[in-house]
Amino acid sequence: MDLPQNRFKARLARGEVQLGLWSTIPDATAVEALAGAGFDWMVLDTEHSPTEVSAVLPLLQAMAPWPTAAVVRPWVNDTALIKRHLDQGAQTLLLPYIQSRAEAEAAAAAVRYPPRGLRGVAGTMRAAGYGRVAGYHARADAEICLLLQVETALALSRLEEIATVDGVDGIFFGPADLSASMGHPGQTGHPDVRAAILDAIARLTRLGVPAGILTQDAGFARATIEAGARFVALGVDMSLLVRAADALLGGFRP
Protein backbone atom coordinates (compact mmCIF):
# COMPACT_ATOMS: atom_id res chain seq x y z
CA MET A 1 0.00 0.00 0.00
CA ASP A 2 1.42 3.37 -0.98
CA LEU A 3 1.21 6.72 0.79
CA PRO A 4 -1.60 8.79 -0.79
CA GLN A 5 -0.45 11.91 -2.59
CA ASN A 6 -1.84 15.16 -1.26
CA ARG A 7 -3.36 16.51 -4.48
CA PHE A 8 -4.35 19.78 -2.83
CA LYS A 9 -0.78 20.45 -1.70
CA ALA A 10 0.64 19.54 -5.10
CA ARG A 11 -1.73 21.86 -6.93
CA LEU A 12 -1.05 24.63 -4.42
CA ALA A 13 2.67 24.31 -5.10
CA ARG A 14 1.99 24.59 -8.86
CA GLY A 15 0.07 27.83 -8.33
CA GLU A 16 -3.27 26.50 -9.56
CA VAL A 17 -6.53 28.14 -8.48
CA GLN A 18 -8.62 25.73 -6.41
CA LEU A 19 -12.27 26.40 -5.62
CA GLY A 20 -13.67 25.13 -2.34
CA LEU A 21 -16.71 24.69 -0.15
CA TRP A 22 -17.18 24.92 3.62
CA SER A 23 -18.78 21.97 5.42
CA THR A 24 -20.31 22.52 8.86
CA ILE A 25 -23.00 19.82 8.87
CA PRO A 26 -21.46 16.82 10.70
CA ASP A 27 -23.15 14.15 8.62
CA ALA A 28 -21.37 11.70 6.32
CA THR A 29 -24.24 11.55 3.83
CA ALA A 30 -24.29 15.32 3.44
CA VAL A 31 -20.50 15.44 3.07
CA GLU A 32 -20.53 12.62 0.53
CA ALA A 33 -23.22 14.37 -1.54
CA LEU A 34 -21.33 17.68 -1.50
CA ALA A 35 -18.00 16.04 -2.35
CA GLY A 36 -19.60 14.80 -5.55
CA ALA A 37 -20.31 18.34 -6.73
CA GLY A 38 -16.80 18.74 -8.11
CA PHE A 39 -15.20 21.33 -5.83
CA ASP A 40 -11.42 21.08 -5.64
CA TRP A 41 -11.41 21.10 -1.84
CA MET A 42 -13.80 21.11 1.08
CA VAL A 43 -13.25 22.20 4.67
CA LEU A 44 -14.49 19.88 7.40
CA ASP A 45 -14.98 22.49 10.11
CA THR A 46 -14.74 21.67 13.80
CA GLU A 47 -14.20 25.23 15.05
CA HIS A 48 -17.66 26.63 14.35
CA SER A 49 -19.62 23.38 14.29
CA PRO A 50 -20.53 20.64 16.79
CA THR A 51 -18.13 18.20 15.09
CA GLU A 52 -15.79 16.41 17.50
CA VAL A 53 -12.51 14.70 16.54
CA SER A 54 -14.00 11.21 16.28
CA ALA A 55 -16.85 12.53 14.15
CA VAL A 56 -14.38 13.74 11.50
CA LEU A 57 -13.32 10.18 10.65
CA PRO A 58 -16.58 9.13 8.93
CA LEU A 59 -16.55 12.44 7.05
CA LEU A 60 -13.05 11.71 5.73
CA GLN A 61 -14.21 8.23 4.76
CA ALA A 62 -17.25 9.67 2.96
CA MET A 63 -14.99 11.99 0.93
CA ALA A 64 -12.35 9.39 0.14
CA PRO A 65 -13.83 8.08 -3.16
CA TRP A 66 -14.12 11.58 -4.60
CA PRO A 67 -11.38 13.83 -6.07
CA THR A 68 -12.39 16.69 -3.75
CA ALA A 69 -9.58 17.22 -1.22
CA ALA A 70 -10.44 17.23 2.48
CA VAL A 71 -9.17 20.15 4.56
CA VAL A 72 -9.76 19.70 8.28
CA ARG A 73 -10.05 22.72 10.57
CA PRO A 74 -9.33 21.86 14.22
CA TRP A 75 -10.82 24.21 16.76
CA VAL A 76 -7.45 25.31 18.16
CA ASN A 77 -3.73 25.20 17.41
CA ASP A 78 -2.88 22.37 19.82
CA THR A 79 -0.21 19.70 19.31
CA ALA A 80 -2.21 16.81 20.81
CA LEU A 81 -5.37 17.74 18.90
CA ILE A 82 -3.45 18.10 15.63
CA LYS A 83 -1.89 14.66 16.16
CA ARG A 84 -5.31 13.02 16.45
CA HIS A 85 -6.55 14.55 13.21
CA LEU A 86 -3.39 13.57 11.34
CA ASP A 87 -3.47 10.02 12.69
CA GLN A 88 -7.01 9.46 11.44
CA GLY A 89 -6.01 10.48 7.93
CA ALA A 90 -6.24 14.24 7.51
CA GLN A 91 -3.44 15.41 5.21
CA THR A 92 -4.32 19.11 5.09
CA LEU A 93 -5.04 21.13 8.22
CA LEU A 94 -6.35 24.69 8.50
CA LEU A 95 -5.44 26.12 11.90
CA PRO A 96 -7.44 29.10 13.17
CA TYR A 97 -6.42 32.34 14.84
CA ILE A 98 -2.66 32.38 14.36
CA GLN A 99 -1.36 35.58 15.92
CA SER A 100 2.42 35.36 15.86
CA ARG A 101 5.48 33.70 14.37
CA ALA A 102 5.84 31.63 17.54
CA GLU A 103 2.33 30.22 17.09
CA ALA A 104 3.08 29.47 13.44
CA GLU A 105 6.28 27.66 14.45
CA ALA A 106 4.36 25.61 17.00
CA ALA A 107 1.87 24.58 14.31
CA ALA A 108 4.65 23.60 11.91
CA ALA A 109 6.28 21.48 14.61
CA ALA A 110 2.99 19.78 15.47
CA VAL A 111 2.45 18.42 11.95
CA ARG A 112 5.97 16.99 11.53
CA TYR A 113 7.64 13.94 12.95
CA PRO A 114 10.92 14.24 14.89
CA PRO A 115 13.59 15.38 14.45
CA ARG A 116 11.93 18.24 12.52
CA GLY A 117 8.84 18.38 14.71
CA LEU A 118 6.85 17.05 17.64
CA ARG A 119 4.22 14.78 16.10
CA GLY A 120 3.74 11.67 18.20
CA VAL A 121 4.65 8.36 16.56
CA ALA A 122 2.16 5.52 16.21
CA GLY A 123 2.02 2.71 13.68
CA THR A 124 -1.45 1.27 13.20
CA MET A 125 -3.54 4.39 12.62
CA ARG A 126 -5.60 5.08 9.49
CA ALA A 127 -3.07 7.60 8.10
CA ALA A 128 -0.52 4.79 7.77
CA GLY A 129 -3.01 2.41 6.18
CA TYR A 130 -3.33 0.71 9.57
CA GLY A 131 0.34 -0.20 9.30
CA ARG A 132 0.35 -1.14 5.61
CA VAL A 133 2.09 1.98 4.23
CA ALA A 134 5.78 1.11 4.13
CA GLY A 135 8.05 3.83 5.49
CA TYR A 136 5.11 6.04 6.49
CA HIS A 137 6.93 7.91 9.25
CA ALA A 138 9.86 8.83 7.00
CA ARG A 139 7.60 10.01 4.15
CA ALA A 140 4.51 11.46 5.80
CA ASP A 141 5.78 15.03 6.26
CA ALA A 142 6.07 15.52 2.48
CA GLU A 143 2.32 15.00 2.02
CA ILE A 144 1.11 17.05 5.00
CA CYS A 145 -0.16 20.52 4.09
CA LEU A 146 -0.32 23.25 6.73
CA LEU A 147 -2.58 26.26 6.24
CA LEU A 148 -2.72 29.03 8.85
CA GLN A 149 -5.55 31.48 9.41
CA VAL A 150 -4.72 35.16 9.74
CA GLU A 151 -7.87 36.83 11.00
CA THR A 152 -7.02 39.87 13.13
CA ALA A 153 -5.50 43.26 12.51
CA LEU A 154 -2.59 42.27 14.78
CA ALA A 155 -1.91 39.12 12.75
CA LEU A 156 -2.10 41.12 9.51
CA SER A 157 0.61 43.43 10.83
CA ARG A 158 2.78 40.34 11.35
CA LEU A 159 1.83 38.65 8.08
CA GLU A 160 5.30 38.29 6.61
CA GLU A 161 6.85 36.82 9.76
CA ILE A 162 3.98 34.30 10.06
CA ALA A 163 3.91 33.34 6.40
CA THR A 164 7.65 32.70 6.09
CA VAL A 165 7.85 30.06 8.83
CA ASP A 166 9.34 26.87 7.40
CA GLY A 167 6.59 24.30 6.89
CA VAL A 168 3.75 26.76 6.25
CA ASP A 169 2.12 25.95 2.91
CA GLY A 170 -0.48 28.71 2.74
CA ILE A 171 -2.21 31.54 4.58
CA PHE A 172 -5.99 31.78 4.83
CA PHE A 173 -7.84 34.99 5.63
CA GLY A 174 -10.93 34.86 7.83
CA PRO A 175 -13.04 37.88 6.85
CA ALA A 176 -15.56 37.51 9.70
CA ASP A 177 -13.06 37.70 12.55
CA LEU A 178 -10.93 40.20 10.66
CA SER A 179 -13.86 42.57 10.18
CA ALA A 180 -14.63 42.42 13.91
CA SER A 181 -10.97 43.01 14.76
CA MET A 182 -10.94 46.05 12.50
CA GLY A 183 -13.98 47.54 14.23
CA HIS A 184 -16.59 46.42 11.69
CA PRO A 185 -18.24 43.35 13.26
CA GLY A 186 -20.55 41.52 10.88
CA GLN A 187 -19.43 43.65 7.93
CA THR A 188 -17.17 41.32 5.97
CA GLY A 189 -17.86 43.41 2.88
CA HIS A 190 -16.74 46.69 4.46
CA PRO A 191 -14.41 48.56 2.07
CA ASP A 192 -11.61 48.72 4.66
CA VAL A 193 -11.81 44.98 5.29
CA ARG A 194 -11.77 44.13 1.61
CA ALA A 195 -8.90 46.51 0.94
CA ALA A 196 -6.89 44.96 3.78
CA ILE A 197 -7.48 41.46 2.43
CA LEU A 198 -6.55 42.36 -1.14
CA ASP A 199 -3.41 44.10 0.09
CA ALA A 200 -2.49 41.06 2.19
CA ILE A 201 -2.98 38.74 -0.79
CA ALA A 202 -0.65 40.94 -2.82
CA ARG A 203 1.95 40.81 -0.02
CA LEU A 204 1.78 37.02 0.07
CA THR A 205 2.03 36.83 -3.71
CA ARG A 206 5.28 38.79 -3.56
CA LEU A 207 6.55 36.28 -0.99
CA GLY A 208 5.49 33.33 -3.12
CA VAL A 209 3.13 32.06 -0.40
CA PRO A 210 -0.34 30.86 -1.51
CA ALA A 211 -3.29 32.84 -0.15
CA GLY A 212 -6.82 31.63 0.50
CA ILE A 213 -10.17 32.94 1.66
CA LEU A 214 -13.83 32.10 2.22
CA THR A 215 -16.31 34.53 0.71
CA GLN A 216 -19.89 34.00 -0.40
CA ASP A 217 -19.73 37.14 -2.53
CA ALA A 218 -18.99 35.96 -6.07
CA GLY A 219 -17.68 39.35 -7.15
CA PHE A 220 -15.22 39.56 -4.30
CA ALA A 221 -14.19 35.94 -4.83
CA ARG A 222 -13.20 36.84 -8.39
CA ALA A 223 -11.36 39.93 -7.14
CA THR A 224 -9.31 37.86 -4.70
CA ILE A 225 -8.38 35.41 -7.46
CA GLU A 226 -7.33 38.29 -9.70
CA ALA A 227 -5.24 39.62 -6.79
CA GLY A 228 -3.47 36.27 -6.49
CA ALA A 229 -5.54 34.06 -4.14
CA ARG A 230 -5.13 30.39 -5.01
CA PHE A 231 -7.57 28.53 -2.74
CA VAL A 232 -10.94 30.21 -2.52
CA ALA A 233 -14.03 28.79 -0.79
CA LEU A 234 -17.23 30.00 -2.42
CA GLY A 235 -19.94 28.90 -0.01
CA VAL A 236 -21.02 27.23 3.23
CA ASP A 237 -23.21 24.12 3.26
CA MET A 238 -25.66 25.45 5.85
CA SER A 239 -26.06 28.75 4.00
CA LEU A 240 -26.76 26.89 0.76
CA LEU A 241 -29.35 24.72 2.47
CA VAL A 242 -31.10 27.60 4.24
CA ARG A 243 -31.18 29.83 1.17
CA ALA A 244 -32.57 27.06 -1.02
CA ALA A 245 -35.26 26.20 1.54
CA ASP A 246 -36.25 29.84 2.00
CA ALA A 247 -36.38 30.42 -1.77
CA LEU A 248 -38.48 27.33 -2.34
CA LEU A 249 -41.09 28.29 0.21
CA GLY A 250 -40.93 31.94 -0.77
CA GLY A 251 -42.07 31.01 -4.28
CA PHE A 252 -45.36 29.82 -2.83
CA ARG A 253 -45.71 31.86 0.33
CA PRO A 254 -44.21 35.34 -0.11
N, C-alpha and C positions, 0 to 999 in steps of 0.2 A: 504494500500500500504506500502510495507516495504522498508527500506533503502537498495539500492543496495550494495552488497559487492564489495570491490575493489580487484578483483582477482590478479591484478598485484602486489599490496602491499602485499597480503597474500603469494604469491609465492616468493616474494623477501625476506620476513621474514623467509621462509622455506629454503632459500639458493638455490633455483632452478635456473638453467640457462634459461634465456628467450631471444629469438631471435627477433629482431625488424627491422623495416623499417622506413625510414624518408619520410614524406609527405610534399611537398612544393607546390603542384599544388592545388590551392584553389577551387576545384570543387567536389561537393558531389558525382557525378557519378564515378569519378576517385578514390576517397577515398573508396567508397563502393566496387568497383571492387578489389582494393588492399587489403581491409580488409578480403575479401573472400579467400585470398591466404593461410591463416593459420599461419601468423606470430603471436607471442605471444603478441606483442605490436607495436604500431605505433605512431610516433610523428607527431602531427599537428603543424607545425612550423609557427610562426608569426614573428620570429626575422629576418630571411633571406628569406622572401616571402612577397607578397603583401596582405596577409590575415589580415583583421582587426578583432576586437573582435566579432562583430556581424556575420561575415562570418564563424566563428568557429562553431556556433550553428548548421547549417545544416550539417557540417562535423561530428559532434558528433552524430547527428541523423542518418546519413548514416552508421556510425559504430555500432550503438546500437544493431542491430540484430546479430552481429557477435561476436565470443569469443575473437577476438583481442582487447586488452586493448588500450584505447586512452590515450596518454600522450600529454598534451598541453604545448607548449613552448611560454610563453609571450615574448615580445621583451625587457622587462626590469623588474627588481626587484622593483615593485611599488605596494604599498598596495591597492590602488584604482583599479588598473588594475587587480591585482590578484583576488580581490573580484568579479569583473565582470565575469571572467572566471569560478570561483567556482560556482557562482550563476546560470550560464547557464549549469551546469552539469559536468564540468571537475572535476575528482577526483584525478588525478595525474598531477602535474605541474613540469616542468623542467625549472628552472630559470637560465638564462645565466649570465656569467661574475661575479661570486661571488669572491670577493677579500679579505675578512676579516671575522673574527668571528662576528663582529658587523653587517655586511651585512647578514650573515647567520641567526643571531638572528632576524633581521628585517623580513626576509622571513618566518621564523618559526612563528612569531607573526601574520603575514598577513594571514596565512592559518587557523588560529584557532580562535574560538569564545572566547569572554571574559568569565571568567576572565583570561584564559591562553593566550589570544591573542587579536588581534585588528580587526578581521573580522567583517564587518558591518552586522547587523541582518535584514533580510527581511523574509517574510513568503510565498509568492506566486510564487517564482521563480522555474525554472525547476528542480534544484538540490533537492528541497523538494517535488517533484512530484506535483508542483503547489499548495502546501498546504496539500497534501494528505498523506505525510509521517509523521506518528505520532512521536513526540519527536525528530524531525530532528535536532534541534539546540543543543540538549544534546548529540546526538550520532554522528553527522557528522564528528567531528575531528578524530574519530577512523578509518574512511575510506578514509581520505585525505592522499595522499602520496606526500612527498616533496623531489624532487631531485634537487641538486645544481650542477651547472657547474663550474669546476675548469679548467681554460684555459689560465693561464699565469704562468710564472716562479715565480712571487711573490706569487700567490695563492698556487702554489705547495709547496713553503717554509712554508706556513701556513696551510698545509693540515690537520694536526691533530686537530688544534684548530677550523677549519671550520667544519670538519666532526663530531666532538663530541658535537655539539650544539644539545640540546634537541629538538626533532621534525624533525630532518633531517633523512630521510629514505634511502638516497643513494647519492653517488657522481658520477658525470658524467664528463669524460674528453673530452675536445674539441681539437682534434689534430691540426686543422687548425690554430686556434688562438694561441695555445700553441707553435706550430712550429715558428710562426712569433715572438712571445715573446722571444723565445730562439735564435733568430737571423737566422732562417732558413725559411723565408716566402715561402709558397707554397710547402714546402718539408715535408709533414706529415710523410713520410717514412724515414726521416733522422735517422740514427742510434742513435744519441743523444736524439732525440724526443721519439723514441720508447723505449729506455732504461729508460727514465724518466717516461714514462707512466707505464711500467711494474713494476718499482720500487714503484710507487705510488699505484698501485693496490695491491702490496704485503703489503704496509704499511696499507692500508685500511682493508685488510684481517686480519691482526693482531689485528686491532681495532674491528673487527666484523661488519664493515660498508660495505654494498654492493657497488661495483664499476661497472660503465658502460662506454660505449664508442660507437662511430660511426666510423667504418672503412670499406671501400669498398675493402680492401685487405683481401682475405679469409685466407691466411696464418697467417697474423697478428691477425685477429679475433680469430683464434684458439689459438694463443699464449696468447692472453689476457684471454681467458677462462681458459686455463691451469694455468695461473698466479692467477686466482681467480675472474675474472670479471663475473658478474651474469646477467647483462642486456646489450646485445651487438646488436647494429643496424648494419645490413650487407649491406645496400644499400640506395640510394636516388631515389625517383620516377622519377625525371627529368633525372637523369643519366641513369636509366634503359631505359627510353623512347628514349633518344637521341642515346644511344649505339645501341639499337635494330633497330632504323630507319637507322642509318649509316651503320650497318652491312647488312641490307636488300638491300639497294641501292648498297652498295659496291660489293655485289655478282653479280650484273649485269653491274655496271659501275665502274670498278676499278679506 
